[in-house]
């Protein structure tokens, strides 16, 4: 495995070199194995979720529509970074072209913006289903569900396109070694010869607004849901609703906490938190949610679990009750 690449300088902006996780080079092989395992689970799990929802005519509720879109976004998010990370950790192939770097940056940050919007949509779906069950189909019509998905996509594109444009148009004339394992915008912006503050500040403000507003509405939804749940007379109904909400809240905590901590640490805590901790946190933020989403949303939901089992039986043995 090649040694550190920190002495490279860049005469042109043709190529960057990703440093992996600085300070943890001795652990790169184990990290590659762990990332490969999580990526495989994420790919298989999310592909199964999308396939089952597309094939099964009984899974047409808004919740499953959002889950299908979330699975697609998770695959995009993980696929944008994990193959290159594994390549760096296993073979030391750390070079990435200028265009590929900014393409990766755009897809990573757009996918994370979409993910938070989808988590909000799913929280709203659960709020309507539990707190206003008689009006569920009237409120969340197919048109409304589609409109929410389109709005989430437009918001992500609108918010992240200026960020990628601002960073890609900075002048890069010094070191071309990105002290990260993917093209994270702050790490790339720090290589610029010009002041990176405008793009970095834009990214911080936009991330804070998007995530902050989504978290507030998600929290409000689940507070109302919990109030409704504790008002149920049936103990079994309470436990079932709490189990569902608990798993969803767990996924959201695993998504939001590492994500926001990594952003603010990179911005404010550069001299306090070791660089390898910052990079590792940012890496896990992009890999763990896609892995766990497929397990929690797919395997913990009885209807999805049964449909996935039927689909696997059909593929393996040629018979199934899918769609019945």
N, C-alpha and C positions, 0 to 999 in steps of 0.2 A: 504494500500500500504506500503511495507516495507520501512524502512528508508534508508539513504545512506549506500553504501556498501564499503566505502573506507578503512575499517580496515581489509579486507580479505587479507591473505597472501597465497602464493601458494607453497606447498611442491612439487607438481608435476605439469606438464603442461597439466593436464587433462581437466580443465575447466576455462573459463574466465567468468567474470560478466560485463555486459554492463551497464553503469551508466545512460543511457538515455541522457537527456540534463541537465547536472549539473547546479543547480541554478534555473531551471524552473520546479521543481517537481510539483508545484501547478497548472501548466498549462498542465500537461501531458494528462489529459482526453480530453481537447479541442484539443490538438495536435493529439491525437489518432483519434478523430472524423474527423478532417480536412484531415489527411493522408488517412484515410479509404475512404473518399469521392473522393479524388484525385486518389487514387489507383483504385477505381471502375471505374472511368471515363477512366483512362488509359487502364485498362484491356478490357473494352467493346469497346472503340474507336479503339484501335489497333487491337483487334481481328476482328472487322468489316472490317477494312482496309485490313487485310491479306485475309479474306474470300472473299471479293468482288474481289480483284485482282486475286486470284487463280481461282475463278469461272467465271470471265468475260473475254471472249476471246478478247474483244476490248481494254482491259487495259494491253497491252503487250509491251508498250514502255519502254525504259530504266528507265525513271523517276519512273514508277510504280514498276519496279523491285527493285530499290533502296528504294522506300517507303515501300515496303513489308518487306525487310530486316530490315529497320529502325524500323518498328513496332514490329518485333520479338525481336530485341535488346532492345527496350524500355520495353517490357514486362519482359524480363530477368532482366534488370537493376532494375526496380521497385520491382519485385518479390524477388530479392535477399535481399532486406532490409526492405521493408514496413511491411510484416507480423510479423517479429520479433520486429520491432519498436512498432507496435500497441500492441503486447503482453507485451512489457516492460511498455508502458504507461498506459495500462488498468489494468493489473494484477500484475505487478512487476516481471514477470517471466524473469529475466535478465540473466540467465545462458546460456552459449553457449559452446559446447565442443571445444577442441583444433582444431580438424579436421574440424568441421563445421565453426569455425571462419575463418580459412585460405581458406576454400572453398568459403565462402562468400566474403572474400577479393579478391580472384582471379576473381570471376565472376563480382564483382562490377567494378574493375579496367580494366578488359578486355572489358567489355561492354562499359565503357566510352571511351576507346581507339577506339573501333569500331564505336561508335556514331560520333566522330569527323571525322573519315575517310569517313563515309557515307554522312555527311553534305558537305564534300569537293566534293565527287562524284556527289551529287545532284547539287551543284553549277556549276560544270563542265558541267553537262547535260544541265542546263539552258543556259550556255554560248554558247554551240554548237547550241542549239535549236534557240536562238535569233540572235546570231552573224553569224552563218554559217548554216542557215536552209536548204540550198540545199544539204549540205554534211552530214546532221544529220545521216541518215541511213547508210551511208558509214563509218562514223567515229565510231558511237556507235552501232556496230553490237552486236548480242546476245553473241558472243564469247568474245568481248571486255568487255561487261557489266559483264558477269560472271567472267572474269579474274580480273576486278577491285574489285568485291566483295570478291573473294578469296584472293587477295592481301591485302585488308583491314583486313580480318580475320587473315591472317598469321602475319601481322604486329602487331596486337593487342596481339596475343599469344606470339610472339617472344619478345615483349617489356615487357609484364607483368608477364610471367613465372619466369624470374630471380628475379623480385621484391618479389613475393610471396615466392619463395624458400629462398631468403636471410632472410626475416623476420621470416619465420617458423623455420629456423635453428638457430635463436638466442636463447641463454639460458634464460629461464624465471624462476627465483627463488625467486622473491619478491612478490609484490602486483600483484594480478590477476584481478584487477578492471580496465577495459578499460573506460577511461573518454570520452566516445562517445556513440552514439546510434547504431552504427554498427562497424564492425571490420575494421576501417580505418587504413591504414598501419602505418601512423606516430603515431597515438594513441597507437597502439599495440607495435610498436618498442620501444616506451618510457618505456615500462615495463621491457625491457630486462636488464639482469645483465651486459651484455657486451655493448660496444659502438655501438649505433644504427646508427651512422653517415653514414657508407657506404651504408646501405639500404635506409636511408632517402635521402641521396644525389643522389643516383641512381634514386629514384622515382621522385625527383624534376627535375633532368636533362632530364630524358626521357619524362616526362610530358611536360616540356618546349619545347623540340625539336619537339615532335609530334604535340602539339597544336599550337606552334609558326609557324611551317612550314605550317600546314593546314590553319591557319588564314591568312597567307600571300597570299597563292594561292586562297583562297576564296575571299579575298578582291580584288585581281587582277581580278578574274572572274567577280565580280559584278561591278567593275569600267568599264571594257570593255562592260558589258551588259548595263550599264547606258549610256555610250557613244553611243551605238547602238540605244537604246531606244529614246534618245533625237534627234536622226537623222531621226526618223520615221516621215512621213508626216501626218499620221492619228493621230488626238488627242485621239480618242478612243483606238487605239492600244497602244499609249503611256501610257494612264491611266491603261489599263489592264496589261501591262507588269510591270509598277511601283507597282501596287497592289500586283501582284504575288511576285515580288522581295522584296517588303517591308515586307510582311508576313514572307518570308524566312529569311530575315535579322533579323527580330524580334526574331524568334525562336533561331537563332544562338547567338544573344546577350544574351538571357536568359540562354543559355547553357554555353557559354564560360565565361561570366563575373563572375557569382557566382562560377564556377568551379575553375578558376585560382585564384580568390581572396581567396577562401577557402584554396587552396594549399599554397599560399605564406604567408597568415596570419598564418596558422599553423606552417610554417617554420620560419618566420621572426618576426611575431607580437604577440608572445605568451604573452608578458607582456603589450601589448597595447590594444588588442581587448579581451573583456571578453570571457571566455571559452564557455559560453552558446551561444554567438553570432557565434563563430566559428563552433560549432556543428550544430546549426540550419541552418547556411548557407550551410554546407556540406550536410545536410539532404534534404533541398529544391532543391539543385543541382541535386539530384538523382530522385526526384519525380516530380518537375514542368515540365521539358522538356518532359518526357513520356506522361504527361497529356495534355500539350498544342500541342505537335506534332500531336496527333490524331485529335485535333480540327482544327488546322490551315491547316495541309496538307490534312485532310479528308474533313472537312466541307467547307473550303474556295475554294476548287477546284470544279467547277461546275459538271464536269464529275463524280468525286468521289461521290459528294453529291447526284446526281441522282441515281447512282448505289447502294449506301447504302440505299436510300429510297426504291428502287425497291426490294432490298434484304429483308428489314424489312416487306414490304408489302407481299412478298412471304411467309415469316415465319408466319406472323400474319393471313393472309387471303388466302394463298394458290395460289396466282397468281402473276406473275412478268414479266417484260420485260428485265430481266437481260441477258446481252450478245447480245441484239438486236442492 
